[in-house]
Amino acid sequence: MDFTNAIPSANGKPTGGINAFDATEAAPQFAPLPPGIYSARVLKGEYTTTRAGADAYRIRFEVTEGPHAGQTVIRTWTFSPKALPYTKRDLAPFGLTSSAKLLSPFPEPGREYLVRLVVALQRGDDGIERNDIKRVTLLSAGPPTDPPAPPTAPPTDPPAPTAGPTTAGPTTAGLPPKLARFALGKGKGGADDR
């Protein structure tokens, strides 16, 4: 029994495969980032091996600002005796301080690492230019900035008991008391409300 046309698309032809080839635009040619300093975030870190079979750790970064926003670049650290002290130094700011952490998912769920990258161009023996990340500076590590994470700290003051049913209105849950009074329009706006 042939199931290839069991669920046809709107025009009666399958939407993928060779039938989509003629209508698809070619992807742009890969071009490395120009040399410079970039703001970026960590997309993924993972244990890997080099082409020669040596142990390595690779982090993929995504540029977050400027005309190259969205473009990715990779940095790979190796574990040879000569490289290992530099690898440990460079990965420590990310909390990657043990082999167990290097083998765990990175970044951890709910964490975002923002960095500054110093990127250069290097021409390989094959004549192809590739990016070479010369320096990675960790700027912040925390909850993702997009979308904002809900507050995790409990309110500083317990809620006041209510005398009856409440009506819907602005919420001040999780705000410090002085800021909550100001948000509800009950603050004086003077020095004691700062």
N, CA and C of each residue as an Amber inpcrd file, in Angstrom:
protein
   582
   0.8470000  -1.1750000   0.0000000   0.0000000   0.0000000   0.0000000
   0.8900000   1.2340000   0.0000000   0.5820000   2.2330000  -0.8050000
   1.3770000   3.4540000  -0.9430000   0.6960000   4.5830000  -0.1710000
   1.4200000   5.1350000   0.8360000   0.8720000   6.2080000   1.6580000
   1.4650000   7.5720000   1.3100000   2.2300000   7.6960000   0.2410000
   2.9130000   8.9520000  -0.0630000   1.9540000  10.0990000  -0.3410000
   0.7630000   9.8210000  -0.8190000  -0.2020000  10.8860000  -1.0980000
  -1.4080000  10.8230000  -0.1720000  -1.2430000  10.2190000   0.9960000
  -2.3590000  10.0540000   1.9180000  -2.8700000  11.3930000   2.4340000
  -1.9660000  12.3520000   2.6470000  -2.3780000  13.6680000   3.1340000
  -1.8230000  14.6990000   2.1500000  -2.5720000  15.0540000   1.1380000
  -2.0670000  16.0140000   0.1550000  -2.0560000  17.4270000   0.7170000
  -1.2090000  18.2690000   0.1560000  -1.1900000  19.6790000   0.5340000
  -2.3520000  20.3800000  -0.1520000  -2.4250000  21.6950000   0.0190000
  -3.5530000  22.4560000  -0.5420000  -3.6290000  22.3510000  -2.0620000
  -2.4940000  22.2250000  -2.7400000  -2.5310000  22.1540000  -4.1990000
  -2.4580000  20.7190000  -4.7220000  -2.5630000  19.7640000  -3.8280000
  -2.5830000  18.3760000  -4.2540000  -1.2160000  17.7240000  -4.3600000
  -0.1320000  18.4700000  -4.1440000   1.2180000  17.9020000  -4.1950000
   1.8380000  17.9340000  -2.8040000   2.7150000  16.9970000  -2.5040000
   3.4110000  17.0510000  -1.2140000   4.1920000  18.3650000  -1.0980000
   4.2540000  18.9280000   0.1340000   4.8640000  20.2410000   0.3400000
   6.3740000  20.1760000   0.4840000   6.9580000  19.0400000   0.7040000
   8.3970000  18.9520000   0.8940000   9.0400000  18.0750000  -0.1530000
  10.2710000  17.7060000   0.1100000  10.9750000  16.8090000  -0.7810000
  11.3100000  17.4480000  -2.1150000  11.4380000  16.6330000  -3.1310000
  11.8510000  17.1190000  -4.4450000  10.8230000  18.0450000  -5.0730000
   9.5330000  17.9060000  -4.7010000   8.5010000  18.7760000  -5.2630000
   8.6740000  20.2260000  -4.8160000   9.3410000  20.4770000  -3.6990000
   9.5480000  21.8380000  -3.2090000  10.8440000  22.4470000  -3.7360000
  11.6800000  21.6660000  -4.3900000  13.0000000  22.1320000  -4.8180000
  12.9240000  23.3450000  -5.7430000  12.0890000  23.2830000  -6.7610000
  12.0250000  24.3550000  -7.7540000  11.5470000  25.6820000  -7.1690000
  10.6790000  25.6400000  -6.1680000  10.1030000  26.8610000  -5.6060000
  10.9410000  27.4460000  -4.4710000  11.9880000  26.7690000  -4.0410000
  12.7720000  27.2100000  -2.8870000  13.9430000  28.0790000  -3.3110000
  14.1420000  29.1880000  -2.5600000  15.2820000  30.0770000  -2.7840000
  16.5220000  29.4360000  -2.1720000  17.6590000  29.6150000  -2.8440000
  18.9210000  29.0980000  -2.3220000  19.3360000  29.8990000  -1.0960000
  19.9480000  29.2300000  -0.1350000  20.4660000  29.8990000   1.0590000
  21.6350000  30.7910000   0.6590000  21.8590000  31.8750000   1.4050000
  23.0010000  32.7360000   1.0750000  24.3140000  32.0050000   1.3370000
  25.3690000  32.4270000   0.6340000  26.6870000  31.8410000   0.8580000
  27.1390000  32.1620000   2.2670000  27.8000000  31.2140000   2.9020000
  28.3310000  31.4490000   4.2410000  29.4440000  32.4840000   4.1710000
  29.4110000  33.4200000   5.0780000  30.4770000  34.4120000   5.1840000
  30.8090000  34.5660000   6.6650000  32.0800000  34.4720000   7.0280000
  32.4350000  34.6440000   8.4360000  32.1720000  36.0780000   8.8900000
  32.0760000  36.2630000  10.1980000  31.9300000  37.6060000  10.7440000
  33.1710000  38.4260000  10.4320000  33.0100000  39.7060000  10.1340000
  34.1950000  40.5600000   9.9850000  34.9090000  40.6730000  11.3330000
  36.2150000  40.9070000  11.3410000  36.9190000  41.0760000  12.6140000
  36.2860000  42.2160000  13.4150000  36.1910000  42.0280000  14.7320000
  35.6210000  43.0740000  15.5710000  35.2140000  42.5550000  16.9250000
  34.5210000  43.4020000  17.6630000  34.0180000  43.0780000  18.9970000
  32.5050000  42.9860000  18.8940000  31.9410000  41.8940000  19.4110000
  30.5130000  41.6200000  19.2710000  29.8740000  41.2820000  20.6130000
  28.6420000  41.7400000  20.8180000  27.8090000  41.2820000  21.9270000
  27.1180000  40.0200000  21.4460000  27.0840000  39.0200000  22.3170000
  26.5140000  37.7360000  21.9040000  25.9230000  37.0210000  23.1140000
  25.2310000  35.9440000  22.8310000  24.7200000  35.0660000  23.8900000
  25.1270000  33.6440000  23.5600000  25.2060000  32.8150000  24.5950000
  25.5420000  31.4070000  24.3980000  24.2950000  30.6760000  23.9290000
  24.4070000  29.9840000  22.7930000  23.3080000  29.1420000  22.3260000
  23.4290000  27.7430000  22.8990000  24.6630000  27.1850000  22.8290000
  24.8340000  25.8010000  23.2620000  26.3060000  25.5180000  23.5120000
  26.5610000  24.7530000  24.5440000  27.8920000  24.2410000  24.8120000
  27.8130000  22.7320000  24.8680000  28.8420000  22.0640000  24.3450000
  28.7850000  20.6020000  24.3360000  30.1730000  19.9910000  24.2290000
  30.3010000  18.8240000  24.8500000  31.5080000  18.0260000  24.6950000
  31.5090000  17.4800000  23.2730000  32.6730000  17.4640000  22.6400000
  32.7780000  16.9760000  21.2710000  34.1740000  16.4020000  21.0660000
  34.4720000  16.0160000  19.8580000  35.8240000  15.5890000  19.5140000
  36.2720000  16.3590000  18.2760000  37.5650000  16.5420000  18.1580000
  38.1160000  17.2140000  16.9890000  38.1320000  16.2350000  15.8140000
  38.4770000  16.7340000  14.6340000  38.5840000  15.8390000  13.4650000
  39.6310000  14.7610000  13.6980000  40.6400000  15.0890000  14.4990000
  41.6990000  14.1200000  14.7940000  41.3080000  13.1510000  15.9060000
  40.1130000  13.3420000  16.4920000  39.6340000  12.4240000  17.5120000
  39.9730000  12.8410000  18.9380000  40.5320000  14.0270000  19.1500000
  40.8720000  14.4960000  20.4980000  39.6380000  15.0670000  21.1920000
  39.5920000  14.9410000  22.5300000  38.5030000  15.5200000  23.3130000
  38.5050000  17.0350000  23.1720000  37.3020000  17.6330000  23.1500000
  37.1880000  19.0850000  23.0270000  35.8380000  19.5240000  23.5890000
  35.7230000  20.8350000  23.8360000  34.4630000  21.4270000  24.2660000
  34.1720000  22.5920000  23.3350000  32.9370000  22.6460000  22.8300000
  32.5660000  23.6460000  21.8290000  31.3940000  24.4680000  22.3580000
  31.4990000  25.7980000  22.2040000  30.3820000  26.6900000  22.5420000
  29.9990000  27.4590000  21.2800000  28.7050000  27.4630000  21.0010000
  28.1510000  28.2230000  19.8710000  27.5440000  29.5060000  20.4320000
  27.9560000  30.6390000  19.8630000  27.4790000  31.9510000  20.2690000
  26.6260000  32.5520000  19.1520000  25.6430000  33.3780000  19.5320000
  24.8250000  34.1070000  18.5730000  25.0000000  35.5980000  18.8160000
  25.3740000  36.3290000  17.7800000  25.5180000  37.7770000  17.8790000
  24.1380000  38.3720000  18.1570000  24.0790000  39.2930000  19.1290000
  22.7820000  39.8240000  19.5530000  22.5130000  41.2540000  19.1100000
  23.5280000  41.9690000  18.6200000  23.3330000  43.3750000  18.2530000
  24.0130000  43.6820000  16.9290000  23.5710000  44.7600000  16.3180000
  24.2350000  45.2590000  15.1170000  23.8060000  44.5540000  13.8460000
  24.4890000  44.8650000  12.7480000  24.0910000  44.3260000  11.4500000
  24.2950000  42.8140000  11.3220000  25.0610000  42.2130000  12.2120000
  25.2900000  40.7680000  12.1410000  24.4790000  39.9990000  13.1840000
  23.4920000  40.6690000  13.7980000  22.6470000  40.0120000  14.7990000
  22.0370000  38.7560000  14.1980000  22.0710000  37.6810000  14.9600000
  21.5310000  36.3980000  14.5160000  22.5740000  35.4680000  13.9280000
  23.7170000  36.0070000  13.5220000  24.7750000  35.1610000  12.9650000
  25.4780000  34.4200000  14.1070000  25.8790000  33.1880000  13.8560000
  26.5150000  32.3920000  14.8920000  28.0020000  32.1990000  14.6010000
  28.7230000  31.9500000  15.6870000  30.1550000  31.7020000  15.6170000
  30.4900000  30.6890000  16.7060000  31.4810000  29.8560000  16.4450000
  31.8180000  28.7530000  17.3520000  33.2400000  28.9040000  17.8610000
  33.4390000  28.5560000  19.1350000  34.7830000  28.4890000  19.7180000
  34.9400000  27.0850000  20.2880000  36.0680000  26.4500000  19.9900000
  36.3490000  25.1000000  20.4760000  37.6010000  25.1260000  21.3420000
  37.5060000  24.5100000  22.5190000  38.6380000  24.3690000  23.4220000
  39.0410000  22.9000000  23.4580000  40.3330000  22.6270000  23.4920000
  40.8170000  21.2450000  23.5310000  41.4120000  20.9410000  24.9050000
  41.7060000  19.6730000  25.1340000  42.1580000  19.2020000  26.4350000
  43.5680000  18.6110000  26.3860000  44.3700000  19.0320000  25.4220000
  45.7520000  18.5430000  25.3770000  46.4890000  19.0720000  26.6070000
  47.5870000  18.4330000  27.0080000  48.3110000  18.9160000  28.1960000
  48.7090000  20.3920000  28.0900000  49.0820000  20.8450000  26.9210000
  49.4760000  22.2390000  26.7430000  48.2670000  23.1770000  26.8040000
  47.1310000  22.7690000  26.2410000  45.9510000  23.6260000  26.1630000
  45.0820000  23.5920000  27.4190000  45.1610000  22.5190000  28.2030000
  44.2390000  22.3150000  29.3220000  44.1980000  23.4720000  30.3250000
  45.3170000  24.0450000  30.7620000  45.2100000  25.1710000  31.7050000
  44.4320000  26.3570000  31.1260000  44.5800000  26.6320000  29.8370000
  43.8520000  27.7250000  29.1950000  42.3710000  27.3780000  29.0440000
  42.0930000  26.1320000  28.7490000  40.7100000  25.6690000  28.6350000
  39.9930000  25.8360000  29.9700000  40.6340000  25.4040000  31.0530000
  40.0210000  25.5430000  32.3840000  39.7930000  27.0090000  32.7260000
  40.7600000  27.8670000  32.4120000  40.6230000  29.2990000  32.6910000
  39.4500000  29.8900000  31.9170000  39.3380000  29.5640000  30.6470000
  38.3060000  30.1650000  29.7960000  36.8980000  29.6610000  30.0910000
  36.7680000  28.4130000  30.5340000  35.4430000  27.8370000  30.7720000
  34.9330000  28.0770000  32.1980000  35.8290000  28.3930000  33.1330000
  35.4290000  28.5910000  34.5300000  34.3710000  29.6820000  34.7140000
  34.4430000  30.8290000  34.0270000  33.3930000  31.8370000  34.2310000
  31.9820000  31.3470000  33.8890000  31.8750000  30.3080000  33.0870000
  30.5750000  29.7340000  32.7390000  30.1350000  28.6680000  33.7430000
  30.9380000  28.4500000  34.7790000  30.6190000  27.4170000  35.7650000
  31.0040000  26.0270000  35.2990000  31.7480000  25.9280000  34.2040000
  32.1680000  24.6330000  33.6630000  33.5160000  24.2820000  34.3030000
  33.4320000  23.7790000  35.5400000  34.6290000  23.5730000  36.3450000
  34.9360000  22.1130000  36.6510000  34.1630000  21.2010000  36.0910000
  34.4240000  19.7750000  36.3080000  34.0150000  19.0060000  35.0570000
  34.5370000  17.7950000  34.9420000  34.1770000  16.9820000  33.7780000
  32.6840000  16.6610000  33.7870000  32.0950000  16.4970000  34.9780000
  30.6500000  16.2330000  35.0450000  29.8580000  17.3980000  34.4550000
  30.2810000  18.6390000  34.7430000  29.5750000  19.8050000  34.2010000
  29.7860000  19.9250000  32.6990000  30.9580000  19.5240000  32.2150000
  31.2170000  19.5720000  30.7760000  30.3400000  18.5810000  30.0140000
  29.9240000  17.5330000  30.6770000  29.0850000  16.5190000  30.0380000
  27.5870000  16.7800000  30.2430000  27.2360000  17.7960000  31.0250000
  25.8350000  18.1390000  31.2970000  25.3310000  19.1420000  30.2650000
  24.0090000  19.2650000  30.1030000  23.4650000  20.2570000  29.1760000
  23.9130000  21.6750000  29.5550000  24.2900000  22.4520000  28.5640000
  24.7270000  23.8270000  28.7980000  24.2130000  24.7030000  27.6690000
  23.6430000  25.8710000  27.9570000  23.4080000  26.3910000  29.2930000
  22.2910000  25.6340000  29.9920000  22.3030000  25.7390000  31.3030000
  21.2710000  25.0790000  32.0930000  19.9150000  25.6580000  31.7110000
  18.8590000  24.8700000  31.7910000  17.5260000  25.4020000  31.4670000
  17.2300000  26.6310000  32.3260000  16.7290000  27.6830000  31.6910000
  16.3750000  28.8950000  32.4120000  17.5310000  29.8600000  32.6240000
  18.7100000  29.5700000  32.0570000  19.8650000  30.4710000  32.2130000
  20.2520000  31.0330000  30.8570000  20.7300000  32.2560000  30.8750000
  21.2310000  32.8850000  29.6610000  22.5740000  33.5240000  29.9840000
  23.5480000  33.2930000  29.1180000  24.8830000  33.8480000  29.2840000
  25.1180000  34.8660000  28.1830000  25.3660000  36.1140000  28.5970000
  25.6670000  37.1800000  27.6490000  27.1620000  37.4500000  27.7080000
  27.7800000  37.6040000  26.5410000  29.2350000  37.7280000  26.4590000
  29.6360000  38.8330000  25.4850000  30.9000000  39.1950000  25.5680000
  31.5240000  40.0490000  24.5610000  32.6050000  39.2090000  23.9040000
  32.5830000  39.1640000  22.5830000  33.5400000  38.3610000  21.8200000
  34.4900000  39.2680000  21.0570000  35.7700000  38.9090000  21.0730000
  36.7430000  39.5510000  20.1940000  37.0090000  38.5310000  19.0950000
  36.6060000  38.8820000  17.8670000  36.6420000  37.9500000  16.7450000
  37.6680000  38.4140000  15.7100000  38.4780000  37.4760000  15.2380000
  39.4470000  37.7350000  14.1720000  39.1440000  36.7880000  13.0180000
  39.8010000  37.0070000  11.8990000  39.7000000  36.0910000  10.7630000
  41.0060000  35.3250000  10.6480000  40.8860000  34.0640000  10.3110000
  42.0600000  33.2060000  10.1160000  41.8760000  32.4800000   8.7890000
  42.9210000  32.4390000   7.9870000  42.8650000  31.7180000   6.7190000
  43.4940000  30.3430000   6.9350000  42.7230000  29.3130000   6.6440000
  43.2060000  27.9480000   6.8140000  44.1410000  27.5350000   5.6840000
  44.7500000  26.3700000   5.8250000  45.6290000  25.8290000   4.7900000
  44.8940000  25.6200000   3.4740000  43.5640000  25.4720000   3.5730000
  42.7520000  25.2890000   2.3670000  42.3910000  26.6210000   1.6960000
  42.8530000  27.7520000   2.2870000  42.5880000  29.0710000   1.7270000
  41.2570000  29.6710000   2.1420000  40.4760000  28.9700000   2.9360000
  39.1660000  29.4600000   3.3640000  39.3180000  30.2660000   4.6500000
  38.6650000  31.4510000   4.6920000  38.6950000  32.2710000   5.9000000
  37.6510000  31.7700000   6.8870000  38.0750000  31.6970000   8.1470000
  37.2000000  31.2520000   9.2320000  37.3500000  32.2180000  10.3930000
  36.3010000  32.2760000  11.2220000  36.3930000  33.1080000  12.4160000
  37.2610000  32.4430000  13.4660000  37.9900000  33.2600000  14.1900000
  38.8230000  32.8170000  15.3060000  38.4750000  33.7250000  16.4790000
  37.8040000  33.1630000  17.4910000  37.4320000  33.9500000  18.6660000
  38.6610000  34.0500000  19.5610000  39.1690000  35.2560000  19.6910000
  40.3840000  35.4840000  20.4680000  40.1090000  35.6500000  21.9490000
  38.9350000  36.2130000  22.2950000  38.6180000  36.4250000  23.7060000
  37.1170000  36.3430000  23.9010000  36.7270000  35.7420000  25.0330000
  35.3260000  35.6760000  25.4480000  35.2580000  36.2830000  26.8440000
  34.4710000  37.3360000  26.9980000  34.2910000  37.9650000  28.3030000
  32.8380000  37.7840000  28.7140000  32.6150000  37.1340000  29.8480000
  31.2610000  36.9320000  30.3600000  30.7540000  38.2530000  30.9260000
  29.6260000  38.7380000  30.4080000  29.0240000  39.9850000  30.8840000
  27.9670000  39.7270000  31.9390000  27.1460000  38.6970000  31.7380000
  26.1200000  38.3600000  32.7260000  25.6790000  36.9200000  32.5380000
  25.2380000  36.3510000  33.6330000  24.6800000  34.9960000  33.6210000
  23.4380000  35.0250000  34.4850000  22.3190000  34.7030000  33.8980000
  21.0920000  34.7400000  34.6670000  19.9280000  34.2430000  33.8570000
  18.7380000  34.5730000  34.3360000  17.5490000  34.1610000  33.5960000
  17.5410000  34.8280000  32.2310000  16.8880000  34.2300000  31.2640000
  16.8290000  34.8250000  29.9260000  16.2410000  36.2240000  29.9780000
  16.7300000  37.1130000  29.1180000  16.2010000  38.4690000  29.0750000
  15.0070000  38.5640000  28.1440000  14.7490000  37.5260000  27.3340000
  13.6300000  37.5610000  26.4060000  13.0150000  36.1740000  26.3340000
  11.8710000  35.9020000  26.8160000  10.9770000  36.7980000  27.5190000
  11.3870000  36.9430000  28.9740000  10.8950000  37.9820000  29.6850000
  11.2820000  38.1470000  31.0760000  10.7450000  37.0130000  31.9290000
  11.5540000  36.6030000  32.8790000  11.1550000  35.5300000  33.7890000
  10.2650000  36.1050000  34.8810000   9.3010000  35.3420000  35.3740000
   8.4640000  35.8390000  36.4650000   9.3060000  35.9880000  37.7260000
   8.9230000  36.9010000  38.6280000   9.7030000  37.0670000  39.8460000
   9.6920000  35.7890000  40.6580000  10.8220000  35.4620000  41.2480000
  10.9130000  34.2340000  42.0400000  10.9790000  34.5270000  43.5240000
  11.2460000  35.7810000  43.9190000  11.3320000  36.1300000  45.3330000
   9.9270000  36.3480000  45.8800000   9.6950000  35.8940000  47.1160000
   8.3780000  36.1340000  47.7080000   8.2320000  37.6190000  48.0470000
   6.9920000  38.1080000  48.1940000   6.7950000  39.5140000  48.5650000
   7.5080000  39.8050000  49.8790000   7.9650000  41.0490000  50.0460000
   8.6900000  41.4020000  51.2590000   7.7780000  41.5090000  52.4650000
   6.5180000  41.8850000  52.2750000   5.5520000  41.9490000  53.3660000
   4.4350000  40.9600000  53.0730000   3.9360000  40.2740000  54.1220000
   2.8010000  39.3760000  53.8660000   1.5800000  40.2070000  53.4820000
   0.6910000  39.6280000  52.6910000  -0.5050000  40.3810000  52.2860000
  -1.3660000  40.7080000  53.4980000  -1.9610000  41.8810000  53.4720000
  -2.8380000  42.2960000  54.5630000  -4.1410000  41.5250000  54.4710000
  -4.7080000  41.1710000  55.6230000  -6.0020000  40.4640000  55.5840000
  -7.0640000  41.3890000  55.0010000  -7.9950000  40.7890000  54.2940000
  -9.0670000  41.5740000  53.6880000 -10.3470000  41.3600000  54.4640000
 -11.2010000  42.3810000  54.4540000 -12.4460000  42.3200000  55.1870000
 -13.5640000  41.7000000  54.3730000 -13.3660000  41.4980000  53.1430000
 -14.4270000  40.9490000  52.3160000 -13.8970000  40.6700000  50.9350000
 -14.7960000  40.4760000  49.9620000 -14.3430000  40.2030000  48.6060000
 -13.5710000  41.4010000  48.0530000 -12.5700000  41.0810000  47.2610000
 -11.7470000  42.1370000  46.6740000 -12.1780000  42.3750000  45.2400000
 -11.8900000  43.5590000  44.7460000 -12.1860000  43.8610000  43.3520000
 -10.8940000  43.8040000  42.5710000 -11.0160000  43.5700000  41.2950000
  -9.8240000  43.5020000  40.4560000  -9.2040000  44.8860000  40.3620000
  -7.8910000  44.9480000  40.3750000  -7.1860000  46.2200000  40.3030000
  -5.7170000  45.9550000  40.0830000  -4.9020000  47.0050000  40.1590000
  -3.4780000  46.8220000  39.9360000  -2.8790000  45.9330000  41.0100000
  -1.9350000  45.1380000  40.6240000  -1.2840000  44.2490000  41.5740000
   0.0900000  44.7930000  41.9210000   0.4770000  44.6130000  43.1710000
   1.7960000  45.0560000  43.6220000   2.5660000  43.8940000  44.2230000
   2.1310000  42.6670000  43.9490000   2.8060000  41.4930000  44.5020000
   4.2720000  41.5000000  44.1110000   5.1160000  41.3060000  45.0870000
   6.5500000  41.2120000  44.8320000   7.2670000  42.5470000  44.8420000
   6.5210000  43.6770000  44.9890000   7.1690000  44.9830000  45.0250000
   7.5240000  45.3440000  46.4590000   8.6330000  46.0650000  46.6760000
   8.9250000  46.5680000  48.0280000   7.7850000  47.4820000  48.4630000
   7.5100000  47.5870000  49.7820000   6.3470000  48.3540000  50.2610000
   6.2960000  49.7890000  49.7540000   7.4270000  50.5130000  49.7770000
   7.4070000  51.9160000  49.3350000   7.0720000  52.0140000  47.8470000
   7.6120000  51.1070000  47.0440000   7.3220000  51.1220000  45.6160000
   5.8800000  50.7070000  45.3610000   5.3620000  49.7870000  46.1570000
   3.9710000  49.3580000  46.0050000   3.0200000  50.5190000  46.2910000
   3.3060000  51.3020000  47.3650000   2.4510000  52.4560000  47.6660000
   2.4790000  53.4520000  46.5070000   3.6590000  53.6790000  45.9470000
   3.7950000  54.6160000  44.8320000   3.0410000  54.1050000  43.6080000
   3.1470000  52.7930000  43.3320000   2.4880000  52.2120000  42.1650000
   0.9740000  52.3270000  42.2610000   0.4460000  52.2910000  43.4810000
  -0.9990000  52.3970000  43.6730000  -1.4510000  53.8440000  43.8250000
  -0.4920000  54.8050000  43.7140000  -0.8530000  56.2170000  43.8190000
  -1.0030000  56.6860000  45.2370000  -0.5150000  55.9190000  46.2280000
  -0.6460000  56.3020000  47.6290000   0.6430000  56.8770000  48.1930000
   1.6940000  56.9320000  47.3800000   2.9760000  57.4740000  47.8510000
   2.9490000  58.9820000  47.8220000   3.7850000  59.5670000  48.6790000
   3.8440000  61.0260000  48.7650000   4.6850000  61.6230000  47.6670000
   5.6150000  60.8250000  47.1100000   6.5220000  61.3650000  46.0880000
   7.6720000  62.1300000  46.7030000   7.7700000  62.1290000  48.0210000
   8.8480000  62.8410000  48.7120000  10.0450000  61.9480000  48.9500000
  10.9580000  62.4270000  49.7700000  12.2030000  61.7090000  50.0320000
  11.9680000  60.3760000  50.7100000  10.8590000  60.2850000  51.5740000
  10.6710000  58.9890000  52.2270000  10.1040000  57.9260000  51.3200000
   9.7390000  58.2560000  50.1040000   9.2080000  57.2570000  49.1840000
  10.2580000  56.7430000  48.2040000  11.4800000  57.1050000  48.3730000
  12.5220000  56.6380000  47.4420000  13.1200000  55.3490000  47.9000000
